[in-house]
Amino acid sequence: MTFLKRFFNHERYTTICTILALCLIIWIVSCDSKVSSIRNPAIKVNREQMQLELDNTLIMYESRFLKLDRIDKLKQLLIDNAAIVSQGGQFNPIGLLTSIAALLGIGATVDRVRSVKKKKLPPD
């Protein structure tokens, strides 16, 4: 015991630095780096979870862009039909029915999404 006491007394700072270096190495090797989540800052996420959040967000944006494209096509169809009718061209009832069906489909989709969101919300 006296040998250890003399050794630690003489090599005090070397021992402390060695212990600190070992703790640092253990921390570097064993602990994942984590940051706050973008969607929920209260949650800490690692690199893989952050990549999943990014992928999900990109998929959501792509679906919204597709929805915008469908709406723009519908608008263009309505404008084209109105231009043909206003120029004295022949009225296309099938085109009108297609436009009405598309409007009804968009309305039904919006209602379905709204009702699903309403069901998922916790009661007040």
Long-range contacts (C-beta under 8 A, 24 or more apart in sequence): 70-106, 71-106, 74-99, 74-102, 74-103, 74-106, 77-102
